[in-house]
Structure formats: structure tokens, C-alpha cells
Amino acid sequence: MSTNIERAFATWQARIGAEEGVGAYHTIDQTQINAFADATLDHQFIHIDPQAAAERSPYKVTIAHGFLTLSMLPHLVSSAVKTEERVEGLMAAINYGLDRVRFPTPVKVGSRVRARSALVSAERVGPNALQLKRKVTIEIEGEDKPGCVAETLVRLIFA
């Protein structure tokens, strides 16, 4: 009889290359941008000063920090990918890092963003863990280019 991790590994191997889901939209507002600026001490006018942004920015409005957009990945992906919730024997899903991150288009204040996730790879990383690599695209409603494209790494720890 196969173990939980072996069944999970076989399941993810079969899904490589497939889209896992598209999440719900989330609106990035000025309050969230300001809170992120305060938390990171990045108070550049292009993020926090609507009047200066209207006068001096090429976008004419404030924009979210790229790292704010990136930090939204766990929340945005949670509504796109539900697979881990149904895996028998899974103790924890841990953020292991990123392989590649790009910010093709700024996320303007008031924009609605969502995650689109596709499984890139699944590998065994020890007797009780799997590592999943996903390509996550943060789409901006009404924009042709995404706000962020990242390859995320998640470690799944089994009992």
C-alpha cells in the first residue's frame, strides 16, 4: 500500500503543466498601499502622495509597491489553489521562496488583481516532504500585462 506522500507525489506529477485555478479579485486601495509603505519604510511619493503622483508620475495616480503586489501572493493564491486542503497526511505547507519574479506593469491604486496559478514541477525533497513550483501570474483587471509573474516554491510536509 502506498503512503500519503507517494499518493500526493503521483497526483502532482500528473498535474505538471496544468492550470490549477484562477482566484478571486482583490482591490488594492490607498489605505493598503499606505500601510505597506509604513511597514517597509518606503514612502516614495509615487506610492503615497496622490497629488504628487498626478503631477509628476507617468501613471498620474499612485501605484502599489512591487513588493506589496508580491506579498499578496499567499492571499491571492489561496482562492485559486485549494489542492493542499484535501491532501491526506499533510501537516504543513511552507513558503520556501521564489525562483523568478518580474513586475511587467504597475498596479495602480484602485486596481483589482487576482492570481492565476499553474503547476511547473513537483519533486520529493526528503522522506516526508514534497516541493511544488508554481508559476503565479497576478492579473490586473482591464490590463493586457500582469502586475507580477513569479515562480513560487512551496514545501509540503507530511506526517
Phi, psi and omega in degrees: 000136183279156180274170179303315183293323179294319177295316180297317180300314179298321179297312181291324177303321181289341183262359181302132180091351183266147172289133180269336179159169176236129185273180178283153177285149175226133179270129176269111182251173184295327178299316179294318179298315180297319179297319178294319177301317179295319182292327185256356182062028178253092185253033178303138186305327184298342179261321194244353184241094183303322181292312179296322178296320179297326183274322192242346184271145175293343182267344177067003173218167175290156178232153176290148171300144175302321181287337171294312178303314179297319182292344178280352183308309181303316180294311184293321180289331183300331178270351179263325186239117181245005187303314185299333182292340186251014184265120180293133177086358180285123179268321184202148170244119189241133175295120181257346176137199184225146175261321183209136179222135175222152178237079187297328183219137177293148176265108182283149177307139181086356180288149173257128182238155176209162181258141170239125187239137175227139180281125180265315181203161175218129180218153174282137178227053180123177186291337184230024183217148171239152173239127178252136172248128179238145168264116181248125178249123177267105182275147176248122181305128178086358180252146178283324182257149179283162176280334181200142170229124184221144169262114183259150177241127179235131175262128176256120183255127182252153178288000000 
